[in-house]
Amino acid sequence: MSQKQVQTEKISADIYQIAETIKRIENTIKNELSPDNAKLILEYDKEMTRQSISIAARRIHLRALLNLTRILKKDWKDVTKKDIDDLVFQIMETYSDERGQETWSTFDLKKVLKIFFRWHKLGSRSFKDVAVPVGIVVLVRRKIKKF
């Protein structure tokens, strides 16, 4: 690989400063959330790294989990089905469009919630390994309408 190719790859990798953003999100998680929640979310980040999830996807998941935990105002270990239902209601109230329809924000938050909760309760991010946790069977994501 030539010198020019190496420089181009480094520049393109740093355009969005994703690694720095992840560090900032991790610091916010440590400072704002309870020690139990912070430990759980950072352990989830390690699991994503072990599974070779891209840093861009990790950033999306960490940011979403920070927002979900702020809305939840509770430790994830104490979450019940009613808490999940209330959380999804809050997501839809806050981030849906003016007609109450699904947006990319609601879609992503519910996707991250489902994957994280599956990992937290059943030990795997993969649907194929463990199916769906009982607490979030009703979590439905709709197609986004294009206008």
GIVEN-V10890 format. One record per pair of residues at least 12 apart in sequence whose C-alpha atoms are under 8 Angstrom apart, sorted by the first residue. I is the first residue (numbers start at 1). J is the second residue. If there is no record, write none. Layout:
i=I j=J
i=I j=J
//
This chain:
i=18 j=55
i=18 j=56
i=18 j=59
i=19 j=55
i=21 j=59
i=22 j=58
i=22 j=59
i=22 j=62
i=25 j=62
i=25 j=63
i=25 j=66
i=26 j=42
i=26 j=62
i=29 j=66
i=33 j=69
i=33 j=70
i=34 j=75
i=36 j=75
i=37 j=75
i=37 j=76
i=41 j=62
i=41 j=65
i=44 j=116
i=44 j=119
i=45 j=58
i=45 j=62
i=61 j=112
i=64 j=108
i=64 j=109
i=64 j=112
i=65 j=112
i=65 j=113
i=68 j=87
i=68 j=109
i=68 j=113
i=71 j=87
i=71 j=90
i=72 j=87
i=80 j=135
i=81 j=135
i=81 j=136
i=84 j=135
i=84 j=136
i=88 j=110
i=88 j=139
i=91 j=106
i=91 j=109
i=92 j=106
i=101 j=144
i=102 j=141
i=102 j=142
i=102 j=143
i=102 j=144
i=103 j=144
i=104 j=144
i=107 j=141
i=107 j=142
i=110 j=139
i=110 j=140
i=110 j=141
i=111 j=141
i=114 j=136
i=114 j=139
i=117 j=133
i=117 j=136
i=118 j=130
i=118 j=132
i=118 j=133
i=121 j=133
//
